Amino acid sequence: MELVMAIIGWCLFGLVAGAIARLLIPGRQSMGIILTMVLGIVGSLVGGFIGYILTGGGDPYQPSGWIMSIIGAVVVLGLYVAMTRRTAKRLP
């Protein structure tokens, strides 16, 4: 039961962090609710890694708090937007 609650917690956390990141990046991102959730979860891991680099301690693959999760999600979303815009321009 604890595992199920942890997964639900991570999903909700990822959804909120991903939604905030999408609000901070201008323009239209063609993502649904599932990709927004994944964005927030990946952003949390990226934020934890950025925190590890800045502080030089702890586990490099640790999840981070709200602020670093949102910063990580903004970084991941910025890369996603840059990649999708680049490929969209190549298509006829």
Beta strands, then each sheet from edge to edge (+ up, - down):
end
